Amino acid sequence: MKRNDSDRRSALNIMLGGAIPFCVAVSAIADDTQVQSGDPAKEKKLEKVVVTAPAIAPKKTLNTVEMGEAAIAAKRSYTSDTAALFDDVPGLSRYGGGGVSSLPVIHGLNDDRVKVQVNGMTVASACANHMNPPLSYVDLRNIGKTQVLSGITPVSLGGDSIGGTIIVDSPEPVFAKQGEGVHTGGSVSSFYRSNGNGFGGSLNAEAATENLSIAYNGSHTQSGNYKAGDGMEVKSTRYENQNHAVTLAARSDDHLLVLNGGQQHMPYQGFPNARMDMTNNDSTFGNVGYKGRYDWGNLEAKFHYEHTQHTMNFLDDKRYTPGSNIPNEMPMYTDGKNLGYLVKAEIPLNERDILRVGNEYQRNELNDWWPPVAGNMMMGPGTFRNINKGERDRIGTFAEWDARWSDEWSSLLGLRHDHVSMDTGPVVPYDTRAGRHIPGNISANAFNAKDHSRDDDNFDVTALLRYTPDATSQFEAGYARKSRSPNLYERYAWSKGQMAMYMNGWFGDGNGYVGNVNLKPENAHTLSVTAGWHDEAKQEWEFKVTPYYTYVENYIDVDRCPVTAGTDCGAANLTKTNDFVFLQFANHAAQLYGVDVSGKLPIAKTDFGRFTAKGILGYVRGENLDTGDNLYHMMPVNAKATLDHQWGDWSNAVEFQLVAPKSVVTKVRNETQTAGYGLLNVRTGYEWKQVRVDAGVENVLDKNYDLPLGGAYLGARPYAYGANVPGMGRSAYVGVTVKF
């Protein structure tokens, strides 16, 4: 399909002029394969368009890992934590939180440093403990495909992050086939897990004509506290979660419009490595998306809005101090809103070159307040304002040039600019009376005297070169400069009173944190090389190795809270080595380096099925170059080996997981060490017509171990330094899905 200069000018005019306001009416999108007309003649035309105008996404890098419906379905029965989907991704680990709220770590970079998109939405945690991270808002039974970029991330898929990118999408809209009339379908599923007596279920129903589609997905998940390998009950690990989502879709020729809305209600979720628990989390969201094909190329537009109302307090395990029948109370309320759009166009310039341009806007509003507790002199008489009318606005623009120079050589070059504006209002301690709550008053007065407004201009660059010398090998080398501005808590958590500092912190280490208004954005420079070998069909065997190095300017680490007269940042805090401490966010130079190794190899083909061996190995090290200390949340050397068996519709797996001792820890946080361990897991699954059954046993040998990234165990009072969060002991599970 030939495109002239006027076509390309029209594309840019639409993208930069008309598409931005248009995207306020349209967002979250389905895949290109759903754009079909039902007319055979038109379908031929669409097939031709697919060839000449690919989807608005750069060609997959060698470190891109995708997961489809079948792979996701096999994991739904043994976990309710969406982040656990990525446990088999090289270079990715996760650190402990609640049962559905762990946080991903890619090459040692965690939480906000990792770009997470859920159905096109970028959602910031509305919690001082990050108990509601982006992945916690989508249930496993409402996920159709995922994508993880653990290496060099194209600028079109990044922005305001220095780690990798995780993309999670719901199942694509289903339309009736030509002549089918009204298509109906759906599924119902249920599961049970022995450890914690976890159970849940989901319902999916859909109806569609050739051009209109409607679908509903609802789920409920619940579990009690789990037990460790030695039989000890791990307190504050219970949870309950309910999700509902409705999708409406319409298509016409080369255009697709999708509207998606939903609600999450999480009545409670315990956190064994936090001083607080989640006592309620209600979220509502809506997103609209458009995807279209034109003579000049492709256009996508997305718009989303999300509102979270979140509360923290103590669940039963932490509510009572031993020997006392007086309940502890510490209510904390958060109201967060996320609003944004993304519009991007892809314009094939010629047979060799493709240009992608885009613009996005993200706004995060946050109010965090702590109501007074009747009869408690420390928490009253007024309301504590932790974040008051916090605002974070980001507008980003990118351009990306994708070129295929020959059959062997291709390149990707991208440039991105993000402007981030942040501000917050005046804060208030519990008690403003003279001589009362002195640390809170001193901190509030000092904070309110400062100018809180901050503006950052961040630039990202991605340069990637790929060499494919033959049908069985590929090599890729790249450089990326990526930037991230601080979040609202890193800059604006203000109190240097002991209790308030303990309430701010999403690291699971039991320490207290205070913000720093003068933080600078992080700038990460990453070099990565990947070498991969595989069979010609990329089906039988493969081996891949990726060494990487990242240098970070202004890495947001911590220092011991500086001594401030009249506050709880005292001199003793500077020298503690075996207790919880108080920390303040601070910029430092840092470096991270490591290597990922992965591969698979066919073992045998027999009358009883096919046997395949798979394995991954990961190593990462992070260092603060200013202080000589180690960075936090660095996973020790770990490996996983799996023997897969496939025999018709029956699949089996035996998995061995090995983790080295964590002896390299960060001193400034008084991080504790953990011992090495090995786990054995077995799984089986069978699919027959409309029925799928999954069963298995996790931690078959009931190994007792501590989670290397689990943090400090604070599951029950009294809180004591030195204990790590234990991992889950043996757990048998079974799950059934019936389609109709």
Beta strands, then each sheet from edge to edge (+ up, - down):
strand 1: 64-67
strand 2: 92-95
strand 3: 103-106
strand 4: 109-110
strand 5: 115-118
strand 6: 145-149
strand 7: 165-169
strand 8: 183-193
strand 9: 198-208
strand 10: 212-223
strand 11: 239-252
strand 12: 255-269
strand 13: 277-294
strand 14: 297-313
strand 15: 332-348
strand 16: 353-370
strand 17: 384-404
strand 18: 409-423
strand 19: 454-470
strand 20: 473-484
strand 21: 512-514
strand 22: 522-534
strand 23: 542-560
strand 24: 582-606
strand 25: 609-624
strand 26: 638-647
strand 27: 650-659
strand 28: 677-688
strand 29: 691-698
strand 30: 731-739
sheet 1: 1+ 6- 7+ 5+
sheet 2: 2+ 3- 4+
sheet 3: 21+ 24+ 23- 22+ 20- 19+ 18- 17+ 16- 15+ 14- 13+ 12- 11+ 10- 9+ 8- 30+ 29- 28+ 27- 26+ 25-
end
